Amino acid sequence: MGRAISDYFHTGKAGKLRVLSSMFYEDEIPVPTLFRTHDDMPIQERKAIELCRGRVLDVGAGSGCHSIILKERGMEVVAIDISELSIEVMKERGIDARNINFFDETFDEKFDTLLFAMNGIGIVGKVENLGDFFRSAKRLMAPGGQLLLDSSDIKYVFMDEDGGMDIDLAAGYYGEIDYKMRYKNITGEPFDWLYIDFDTLSMYAEEHGFNCEKCIDGEHYDYLARITLK
Protein backbone atom coordinates (compact mmCIF):
# COMPACT_ATOMS: atom_id res chain seq x y z
CA MET A 1 0.00 0.00 0.00
CA GLY A 2 2.87 2.37 0.78
CA ARG A 3 4.26 2.00 -2.73
CA ALA A 4 0.82 2.65 -4.26
CA ILE A 5 0.38 5.76 -2.07
CA SER A 6 3.82 7.03 -3.05
CA ASP A 7 3.26 6.46 -6.77
CA TYR A 8 -0.09 8.22 -6.77
CA PHE A 9 1.18 11.18 -4.74
CA HIS A 10 4.23 11.75 -6.92
CA THR A 11 2.80 10.95 -10.38
CA GLY A 12 -0.98 11.34 -10.06
CA LYS A 13 -1.55 7.73 -11.09
CA ALA A 14 -1.05 4.24 -9.71
CA GLY A 15 -1.56 0.63 -10.71
CA LYS A 16 -4.10 -1.73 -9.21
CA LEU A 17 -3.84 -2.30 -5.46
CA ARG A 18 -5.12 -5.86 -5.12
CA VAL A 19 -6.38 -7.38 -1.88
CA LEU A 20 -6.10 -11.17 -1.54
CA SER A 21 -7.64 -13.44 1.09
CA SER A 22 -8.14 -17.17 1.54
CA MET A 23 -11.74 -16.42 2.52
CA PHE A 24 -12.91 -14.15 -0.30
CA TYR A 25 -12.48 -13.45 -3.98
CA GLU A 26 -9.76 -11.01 -4.97
CA ASP A 27 -10.71 -7.38 -4.38
CA GLU A 28 -9.19 -4.04 -5.31
CA ILE A 29 -8.69 -0.76 -3.44
CA PRO A 30 -8.93 2.24 -5.78
CA VAL A 31 -5.78 4.17 -4.83
CA PRO A 32 -7.38 7.65 -5.32
CA THR A 33 -9.80 6.85 -2.46
CA LEU A 34 -6.80 6.83 -0.11
CA PHE A 35 -6.45 10.56 -0.88
CA ARG A 36 -10.13 11.43 -0.55
CA THR A 37 -11.33 14.76 0.75
CA HIS A 38 -13.84 15.38 3.54
CA ASP A 39 -16.83 15.45 1.20
CA ASP A 40 -15.86 12.08 -0.29
CA MET A 41 -15.66 10.33 3.08
CA PRO A 42 -18.45 8.09 4.40
CA ILE A 43 -20.68 9.44 7.14
CA GLN A 44 -18.89 7.67 10.01
CA GLU A 45 -15.52 9.16 9.03
CA ARG A 46 -16.96 12.67 8.77
CA LYS A 47 -18.57 12.22 12.19
CA ALA A 48 -15.27 11.00 13.67
CA ILE A 49 -13.49 14.11 12.39
CA GLU A 50 -16.22 16.25 13.92
CA LEU A 51 -15.76 14.53 17.31
CA CYS A 52 -11.96 14.82 17.39
CA ARG A 53 -10.62 17.21 20.01
CA GLY A 54 -7.35 18.23 21.58
CA ARG A 55 -4.14 16.53 20.52
CA VAL A 56 -4.98 13.75 18.03
CA LEU A 57 -3.13 10.53 17.19
CA ASP A 58 -4.12 9.28 13.73
CA VAL A 59 -3.32 5.56 13.77
CA GLY A 60 -2.59 3.74 10.52
CA ALA A 61 -2.84 7.07 8.76
CA GLY A 62 -1.88 5.89 5.26
CA SER A 63 -1.74 8.94 2.99
CA GLY A 64 -2.77 11.27 5.84
CA CYS A 65 -6.15 12.32 4.43
CA HIS A 66 -7.74 12.55 7.90
CA SER A 67 -4.70 14.22 9.45
CA ILE A 68 -4.72 16.95 6.81
CA ILE A 69 -8.36 17.83 7.50
CA LEU A 70 -7.75 17.95 11.24
CA LYS A 71 -4.62 20.06 10.80
CA GLU A 72 -6.56 22.48 8.58
CA ARG A 73 -9.03 22.81 11.45
CA GLY A 74 -6.25 23.96 13.75
CA MET A 75 -5.67 20.74 15.67
CA GLU A 76 -2.32 19.28 16.68
CA VAL A 77 -2.06 15.91 14.93
CA VAL A 78 0.51 13.13 15.01
CA ALA A 79 0.10 10.46 12.32
CA ILE A 80 1.63 7.01 12.69
CA ASP A 81 1.97 4.15 10.24
CA ILE A 82 4.21 1.10 9.82
CA SER A 83 4.85 1.90 6.14
CA GLU A 84 7.98 3.99 5.62
CA LEU A 85 6.78 5.10 2.18
CA SER A 86 3.48 6.29 3.64
CA ILE A 87 5.40 8.23 6.28
CA GLU A 88 7.54 9.90 3.60
CA VAL A 89 4.43 10.97 1.67
CA MET A 90 2.75 12.36 4.77
CA LYS A 91 5.85 14.34 5.69
CA GLU A 92 5.89 15.81 2.19
CA ARG A 93 2.25 16.81 2.76
CA GLY A 94 3.28 18.73 5.88
CA ILE A 95 2.10 16.20 8.46
CA ASP A 96 3.91 15.27 11.67
CA ALA A 97 4.22 11.59 10.66
CA ARG A 98 6.18 8.88 12.41
CA ASN A 99 7.07 5.28 11.59
CA ILE A 100 5.72 3.79 14.82
CA ASN A 101 3.65 0.73 15.68
CA PHE A 102 0.67 1.52 17.93
CA PHE A 103 1.58 -1.45 20.15
CA ASP A 104 5.18 -0.29 20.69
CA GLU A 105 5.47 0.11 24.47
CA THR A 106 8.28 2.67 24.09
CA PHE A 107 5.78 5.04 22.46
CA ASP A 108 4.18 6.72 25.45
CA GLU A 109 3.12 10.23 24.47
CA LYS A 110 -0.33 11.40 25.54
CA PHE A 111 -3.23 12.28 23.26
CA ASP A 112 -6.74 13.57 23.81
CA THR A 113 -8.10 11.61 20.83
CA LEU A 114 -6.94 8.29 19.39
CA LEU A 115 -8.37 8.01 15.86
CA PHE A 116 -8.74 4.67 14.07
CA ALA A 117 -10.41 5.52 10.77
CA MET A 118 -11.12 3.18 7.85
CA ASN A 119 -11.70 0.18 10.16
CA GLY A 120 -8.44 1.05 11.87
CA ILE A 121 -9.11 -1.40 14.67
CA GLY A 122 -8.38 -4.02 12.05
CA ILE A 123 -4.71 -3.82 13.12
CA VAL A 124 -5.71 -5.86 16.20
CA GLY A 125 -5.90 -8.86 13.87
CA LYS A 126 -7.69 -11.25 16.21
CA VAL A 127 -10.14 -10.87 19.08
CA GLU A 128 -7.60 -12.43 21.46
CA ASN A 129 -5.37 -9.35 20.91
CA LEU A 130 -7.95 -6.86 22.15
CA GLY A 131 -6.36 -6.90 25.60
CA ASP A 132 -3.11 -5.54 24.13
CA PHE A 133 -5.13 -2.99 22.16
CA PHE A 134 -6.85 -1.58 25.24
CA ARG A 135 -3.63 -1.59 27.27
CA SER A 136 -1.94 0.44 24.53
CA ALA A 137 -4.91 2.81 24.46
CA LYS A 138 -4.55 3.39 28.22
CA ARG A 139 -0.84 4.11 27.79
CA LEU A 140 -1.46 6.77 25.14
CA MET A 141 -4.74 8.33 26.25
CA ALA A 142 -4.55 11.59 28.19
CA PRO A 143 -6.86 12.07 31.20
CA GLY A 144 -10.38 12.59 29.88
CA GLY A 145 -9.31 11.31 26.46
CA GLN A 146 -11.28 9.35 23.90
CA LEU A 147 -10.80 6.69 21.24
CA LEU A 148 -12.78 6.89 18.00
CA LEU A 149 -13.01 3.92 15.66
CA ASP A 150 -15.20 2.66 12.88
CA SER A 151 -15.66 -0.98 11.98
CA SER A 152 -18.14 -3.33 10.32
CA ASP A 153 -20.15 -6.33 11.43
CA ILE A 154 -19.46 -8.64 8.48
CA LYS A 155 -22.04 -11.25 9.49
CA TYR A 156 -23.93 -10.37 6.30
CA VAL A 157 -21.21 -12.20 4.37
CA PHE A 158 -22.19 -15.45 6.07
CA MET A 159 -25.98 -15.11 5.95
CA ASP A 160 -27.98 -17.70 4.02
CA GLU A 161 -31.16 -16.95 2.07
CA ASP A 162 -33.29 -17.40 5.20
CA GLY A 163 -31.23 -14.94 7.24
CA GLY A 164 -29.41 -17.66 9.19
CA MET A 165 -25.69 -17.59 9.87
CA ASP A 166 -23.53 -20.14 8.04
CA ILE A 167 -20.56 -19.92 10.43
CA ASP A 168 -18.27 -22.55 11.93
CA LEU A 169 -18.14 -21.39 15.56
CA ALA A 170 -15.20 -23.69 16.22
CA ALA A 171 -13.14 -21.78 13.66
CA GLY A 172 -12.97 -18.62 15.81
CA TYR A 173 -14.61 -15.22 15.57
CA TYR A 174 -16.13 -14.65 12.13
CA GLY A 175 -14.64 -11.16 11.79
CA GLU A 176 -11.04 -12.42 11.76
CA ILE A 177 -9.79 -12.27 8.16
CA ASP A 178 -6.42 -13.07 6.60
CA TYR A 179 -5.17 -10.72 3.89
CA LYS A 180 -2.19 -9.91 1.76
CA MET A 181 -1.81 -7.07 -0.71
CA ARG A 182 -0.32 -7.00 -4.19
CA TYR A 183 0.81 -3.94 -6.12
CA LYS A 184 2.57 -4.27 -9.47
CA ASN A 185 5.26 -6.90 -8.86
CA ILE A 186 5.23 -6.52 -5.07
CA THR A 187 3.31 -8.97 -2.88
CA GLY A 188 3.22 -8.14 0.81
CA GLU A 189 3.43 -10.54 3.72
CA PRO A 190 0.14 -12.07 4.91
CA PHE A 191 -1.48 -10.31 7.86
CA ASP A 192 -4.54 -10.74 10.09
CA TRP A 193 -7.29 -8.11 10.08
CA LEU A 194 -10.27 -7.73 12.40
CA TYR A 195 -13.80 -6.59 11.70
CA ILE A 196 -15.73 -6.47 14.97
CA ASP A 197 -19.42 -6.11 15.73
CA PHE A 198 -20.41 -3.41 18.20
CA ASP A 199 -21.68 -5.78 20.94
CA THR A 200 -18.43 -7.74 21.00
CA LEU A 201 -16.40 -4.53 21.03
CA SER A 202 -18.49 -3.20 23.92
CA MET A 203 -18.01 -6.40 25.91
CA TYR A 204 -14.22 -6.30 25.62
CA ALA A 205 -14.13 -2.56 26.33
CA GLU A 206 -16.11 -3.13 29.52
CA GLU A 207 -13.75 -5.92 30.61
CA HIS A 208 -10.77 -3.57 30.30
CA GLY A 209 -12.28 -0.60 32.12
CA PHE A 210 -13.72 1.41 29.24
CA ASN A 211 -17.12 2.74 28.29
CA CYS A 212 -18.20 2.18 24.69
CA GLU A 213 -20.95 4.08 22.91
CA LYS A 214 -22.16 3.92 19.34
CA CYS A 215 -22.12 7.36 17.75
CA ILE A 216 -23.61 6.57 14.37
CA ASP A 217 -24.50 3.71 12.04
CA GLY A 218 -23.06 3.67 8.55
CA GLU A 219 -24.86 2.62 5.40
CA HIS A 220 -23.91 -1.06 5.39
CA TYR A 221 -23.43 -2.87 8.72
CA ASP A 222 -20.76 -0.38 9.76
CA TYR A 223 -20.67 2.05 12.67
CA LEU A 224 -18.61 4.63 14.55
CA ALA A 225 -17.84 4.01 18.23
CA ARG A 226 -16.49 6.30 20.91
CA ILE A 227 -14.56 4.67 23.77
CA THR A 228 -13.58 6.39 27.02
CA LEU A 229 -12.05 5.29 30.31
CA LYS A 230 -14.45 4.80 33.20
C-alpha positions in Angstrom: 0.0 0.0 0.0 2.9 2.4 0.8 4.3 2.0 -2.7 0.8 2.7 -4.3 0.4 5.8 -2.1 3.8 7.0 -3.0 3.3 6.5 -6.8 -0.1 8.2 -6.8 1.2 11.2 -4.7 4.2 11.8 -6.9 2.8 10.9 -10.4 -1.0 11.3 -10.1 -1.5 7.7 -11.1 -1.1 4.2 -9.7 -1.6 0.6 -10.7 -4.1 -1.7 -9.2 -3.8 -2.3 -5.5 -5.1 -5.9 -5.1 -6.4 -7.4 -1.9 -6.1 -11.2 -1.5 -7.6 -13.4 1.1 -8.1 -17.2 1.5 -11.7 -16.4 2.5 -12.9 -14.1 -0.3 -12.5 -13.4 -4.0 -9.8 -11.0 -5.0 -10.7 -7.4 -4.4 -9.2 -4.0 -5.3 -8.7 -0.8 -3.4 -8.9 2.2 -5.8 -5.8 4.2 -4.8 -7.4 7.6 -5.3 -9.8 6.9 -2.5 -6.8 6.8 -0.1 -6.4 10.6 -0.9 -10.1 11.4 -0.5 -11.3 14.8 0.8 -13.8 15.4 3.5 -16.8 15.5 1.2 -15.9 12.1 -0.3 -15.7 10.3 3.1 -18.5 8.1 4.4 -20.7 9.4 7.1 -18.9 7.7 10.0 -15.5 9.2 9.0 -17.0 12.7 8.8 -18.6 12.2 12.2 -15.3 11.0 13.7 -13.5 14.1 12.4 -16.2 16.3 13.9 -15.8 14.5 17.3 -12.0 14.8 17.4 -10.6 17.2 20.0 -7.4 18.2 21.6 -4.1 16.5 20.5 -5.0 13.7 18.0 -3.1 10.5 17.2 -4.1 9.3 13.7 -3.3 5.6 13.8 -2.6 3.7 10.5 -2.8 7.1 8.8 -1.9 5.9 5.3 -1.7 8.9 3.0 -2.8 11.3 5.8 -6.1 12.3 4.4 -7.7 12.6 7.9 -4.7 14.2 9.5 -4.7 17.0 6.8 -8.4 17.8 7.5 -7.8 17.9 11.2 -4.6 20.1 10.8 -6.6 22.5 8.6 -9.0 22.8 11.5 -6.3 24.0 13.7 -5.7 20.7 15.7 -2.3 19.3 16.7 -2.1 15.9 14.9 0.5 13.1 15.0 0.1 10.5 12.3 1.6 7.0 12.7 2.0 4.2 10.2 4.2 1.1 9.8 4.8 1.9 6.1 8.0 4.0 5.6 6.8 5.1 2.2 3.5 6.3 3.6 5.4 8.2 6.3 7.5 9.9 3.6 4.4 11.0 1.7 2.7 12.4 4.8 5.8 14.3 5.7 5.9 15.8 2.2 2.3 16.8 2.8 3.3 18.7 5.9 2.1 16.2 8.5 3.9 15.3 11.7 4.2 11.6 10.7 6.2 8.9 12.4 7.1 5.3 11.6 5.7 3.8 14.8 3.6 0.7 15.7 0.7 1.5 17.9 1.6 -1.4 20.1 5.2 -0.3 20.7 5.5 0.1 24.5 8.3 2.7 24.1 5.8 5.0 22.5 4.2 6.7 25.5 3.1 10.2 24.5 -0.3 11.4 25.5 -3.2 12.3 23.3 -6.7 13.6 23.8 -8.1 11.6 20.8 -6.9 8.3 19.4 -8.4 8.0 15.9 -8.7 4.7 14.1 -10.4 5.5 10.8 -11.1 3.2 7.8 -11.7 0.2 10.2 -8.4 1.1 11.9 -9.1 -1.4 14.7 -8.4 -4.0 12.0 -4.7 -3.8 13.1 -5.7 -5.9 16.2 -5.9 -8.9 13.9 -7.7 -11.3 16.2 -10.1 -10.9 19.1 -7.6 -12.4 21.5 -5.4 -9.3 20.9 -7.9 -6.9 22.2 -6.4 -6.9 25.6 -3.1 -5.5 24.1 -5.1 -3.0 22.2 -6.9 -1.6 25.2 -3.6 -1.6 27.3 -1.9 0.4 24.5 -4.9 2.8 24.5 -4.6 3.4 28.2 -0.8 4.1 27.8 -1.5 6.8 25.1 -4.7 8.3 26.2 -4.6 11.6 28.2 -6.9 12.1 31.2 -10.4 12.6 29.9 -9.3 11.3 26.5 -11.3 9.4 23.9 -10.8 6.7 21.2 -12.8 6.9 18.0 -13.0 3.9 15.7 -15.2 2.7 12.9 -15.7 -1.0 12.0 -18.1 -3.3 10.3 -20.1 -6.3 11.4 -19.5 -8.6 8.5 -22.0 -11.2 9.5 -23.9 -10.4 6.3 -21.2 -12.2 4.4 -22.2 -15.5 6.1 -26.0 -15.1 5.9 -28.0 -17.7 4.0 -31.2 -17.0 2.1 -33.3 -17.4 5.2 -31.2 -14.9 7.2 -29.4 -17.7 9.2 -25.7 -17.6 9.9 -23.5 -20.1 8.0 -20.6 -19.9 10.4 -18.3 -22.6 11.9 -18.1 -21.4 15.6 -15.2 -23.7 16.2 -13.1 -21.8 13.7 -13.0 -18.6 15.8 -14.6 -15.2 15.6 -16.1 -14.6 12.1 -14.6 -11.2 11.8 -11.0 -12.4 11.8 -9.8 -12.3 8.2 -6.4 -13.1 6.6 -5.2 -10.7 3.9 -2.2 -9.9 1.8 -1.8 -7.1 -0.7 -0.3 -7.0 -4.2 0.8 -3.9 -6.1 2.6 -4.3 -9.5 5.3 -6.9 -8.9 5.2 -6.5 -5.1 3.3 -9.0 -2.9 3.2 -8.1 0.8 3.4 -10.5 3.7 0.1 -12.1 4.9 -1.5 -10.3 7.9 -4.5 -10.7 10.1 -7.3 -8.1 10.1 -10.3 -7.7 12.4 -13.8 -6.6 11.7 -15.7 -6.5 15.0 -19.4 -6.1 15.7 -20.4 -3.4 18.2 -21.7 -5.8 20.9 -18.4 -7.7 21.0 -16.4 -4.5 21.0 -18.5 -3.2 23.9 -18.0 -6.4 25.9 -14.2 -6.3 25.6 -14.1 -2.6 26.3 -16.1 -3.1 29.5 -13.7 -5.9 30.6 -10.8 -3.6 30.3 -12.3 -0.6 32.1 -13.7 1.4 29.2 -17.1 2.7 28.3 -18.2 2.2 24.7 -20.9 4.1 22.9 -22.2 3.9 19.3 -22.1 7.4 17.8 -23.6 6.6 14.4 -24.5 3.7 12.0 -23.1 3.7 8.5 -24.9 2.6 5.4 -23.9 -1.1 5.4 -23.4 -2.9 8.7 -20.8 -0.4 9.8 -20.7 2.0 12.7 -18.6 4.6 14.5 -17.8 4.0 18.2 -16.5 6.3 20.9 -14.6 4.7 23.8 -13.6 6.4 27.0 -12.0 5.3 30.3 -14.4 4.8 33.2 
